[in-house]
Amino acid sequence: MLLLLSLLLTASAQDTPEAEGNESSEDAEPPPFTQPDPSLAIPADDTPRARPQQQRADGQRPAQHRDSPGETMARLQLARSYQAQRLEVLTELEFTPGTTTVHRGPNWGARRRYGWSPVNVTHTPATIERQWGIYQGSSRVDVPTYLDLTGQVSERQALDDKLGKLTRRSQVGMIVGGVGVAALVGGIVTMGFADTPEADAAASAAVAGGAVFTFGGLIGAAIPAGRADKLRYRPADYMALTEVRAEVDVYNDELAAELGLTPADRSLMDTERRPGRPTRR
């Protein structure tokens, strides 16, 4: 028993200095602050950094500048004017429908009821031709109007001369056709009142001549008129596409400068491309 008590007292005496040492270490003051060694410092980045947006006294960020309603409406009107007056070169598709003709010939054979009748079928397939046209806003522009807009006076005069020649040829053909129609009608009427073989022969000759003059005049009037329409409404038959694109760019640049549009506003409108407009003939 005495041995056990002596062992317990010895153990408690050994634990007491450690606890006091721990309490003294917790209550000790921290070491004084020492300056770091400059040689170990990381060099600073000299790249300028974006400063945060300044705040007002109430803690709100200052409002950015915005156009007034009047300025917004003015810019909108300029944009609409530019879109309505600018020129564009768009792709077109000319569609020609196909035709199918069925011709039934006369019956032939030993007996009409059991004979054969030939049938001829002629088929013309439909065709699609790629063309291009000039548009101002949403309206298609013919060649004379385009030359006026781009200020090509000499080219307009040359085109007017060609159109004038074709128009005169077409008018001559119409006059010849009208004379043929008059001769045809007069010959038919004369044949009804012919009493002699000579009068009947003369009326027949008038009818034949009138028919020839009528068809010849109509064909002679249609060919020049068709050529004139192509020159007037199909720019590909009169001008090169590369030249037209360059002239359109110059016209649009001058129009934008006249209206006072900024490059940013114009780029937004010029990037809007519309699909080609198909046409049917």
VENWOWO-V426927 format. One record per pair of residues at least 6 apart in sequence whose ideal C-beta (glycine too) atoms are under 7 Angstrom apart, sorted by the first residue. I is the first residue (numbers start at 0). J is the second residue. Records with the same first field share a line. If there is no record, write none. Layout:
# VENWOWO-V426927
I=J  J
This chain:
# VENWOWO-V426927
52=60
54=60
55=61
77=258  259  260
78=264  268
80=258
81=254  255  258  260  268
82=136  268
83=136
84=135  136  254
85=251  254
86=133  135  148  247  250  251
87=134
88=131  133  243  244  247
89=131  132  134  273  275  276
90=129  131  275
91=130  131  132  275  276  277  278
92=127  129  275  277
93=128  130  278  280
94=125  127  277  279
95=125  126  280
96=125
97=122  123  124  125
98=123
99=120  122
100=121
101=118  120
102=119
103=116  118
104=116  117  119
106=114  115  116
107=114  115
108=114  115
130=233  235
131=235  240
132=139  234
133=140  145  234  243
134=140
141=231  232
142=158  230  231  234  237
143=155  158  231
145=234
146=154  155  158
147=155
148=250
149=246  250
158=230
161=230
162=227  230  231
165=223  226  227
166=227
168=223
169=220  223  224
172=216  217  219  220
173=216  220
175=212  215  216  219
176=212  213  216  217  220
178=212
179=209  210  211  212  213  216
180=209  213
182=205  208  209  212
183=206  209  210  213
185=205
186=202  203  205  206  209
187=206
189=202  205
190=199  202  203  206
193=199  202
229=236
230=236  237
234=243
255=265
